[in-house]
Amino acid sequence: METATKKKKNYIDLFLNILEKGGNALPNPATLFALFALLILVLSAVGSWLGWEAVHPATGEVIKTVNLFSKEGIGMIINKMVTNFTEFAPLGIVLVAMLGIGIAESSGLIGAIIRIIVIKSPKNIITFVVVFTGILSNVASDIGYVLLIPLAGIIFQALGRHPVVGMAAAFAGVSGGFSANLILGTIDPLLAGLSEEAAHILDPSYRVNPTANYYFMVASTFLIAILGTWVTEKIIQPRFGAYKGEYYQESIEPLSAIEKKGLKRSFVVFLIWLVIILIGILPENGVLRGTDGGILSSPLIKGIITFLFLIAASAGIVYGVVVGKFKNDTDVANGMADSLKTLAAYIVLVFFAAQFVAYFKWSNLGIIMAVNGADALIASNLGLIPLMILFVLFSASVNLIMGSASAKWALLAPVFIPIFMLLGYSPELSQAVYRVGDSVTNIISPMMSYFALIIAYFQKYDKNAGLGTIIATMLPYSIIFFIGWTLFLIAWILLEIPLGPGVGIYYQLPG
């Protein structure tokens, strides 16, 4: 068995080394978007000179390429560089969400919730709980990687099972189920903002809410948890067998009395917020209803990030005060500041991505590519299902060489969302399809930012573990997630189930 494993690892290593070198040869994502922005400028001049154009399918208007190297174009580039950045839809949304979640995370609230879920779970369903909790941990950016994965190894060892199997199950949930969750996380507003910017290429009035894929992602949470559990029990556990390595005497610290008290107080805060929301939304003239009396147009839906911030911040503050983590307002502010430190690279990336998206829109290259691309797809006679399967495959492939979900979507959304809109499919559907493809290969992508950390975790129990070990272990999850999640998506589309509140599968151009 060892020889066979070694051969497999050698083959995998050979492939991955090539992939890793190719991925590492790419510039930093921020540099990449800067280069893309420059490329758009050049293409705008070339396209204008060559007469690139398209007929708008809704208005019949001839759309011509705008030369951004013209006097007017250069003026726009200079005058709007700042506003391109500050008015970029995802930026403020993500920053506000992270401020609230940062308080909850720095107070220890999120960590305590994860611990109590795992500790209190029956042993016969512990694998499901580990995968499920891994998925839920995505609401906070890195808590799953830093806390849950090594914790899962300790849990499985304490139960007499191989610790690597536990870490694999947790990793599958945290990273393979990255887009799924029962509650909104930072990824939802981030992607929604990018989708909205892309939709504006065709329809300037279109709005994409952070709840765009909520129903689909809630259902996907249980799907991924079930699939992850099955792979762990039927494929991974038999492969590893009993743990025969060096034994580490470790234990999971149960919650102290003060931590339990903090959780209870935080839960009371959550219930108070729930009551406030219900009072505002249930009456026909409730203050949280829209001006038309509807719920979909209400401040609750449109301002969901505000509520996410308020609930996470208030619950986190109460927990932090009770357990002694927060002694004054400075501690709270520091927790918020620490959460934003993790976004430093993202903010740099957004600056250049915002310029790229703006140039793409100003030049009209986006809509011209969309119309011509849509015409080509229509001519190919590909139906919705084959088209979506191809997009899942494409997103999954791109994920192997680009680690950042937001960077990939910032690049792909301006191209694919207008194409699918012209074909009659909603931006929210395009986003959902992308999220499936982006998630399933996270666990086998060396470009994933926490990949080196996962190797270090594995090496604690297997000193010979390396890149090939991770891939060989996680590949079954990736394959099963891809097959199961894609089939689930197809069924969802065929049944025309709403993707989120008020969000359907199809789209019709105005006019």
Summary of the structure (lengths in Angstrom):
residues: 511
radius of gyration: 23.9
end to end distance: 65.1
largest distance: 72.9
contacts: 1793
relative contact order: 0.16
helix: 71%
strand: 2%
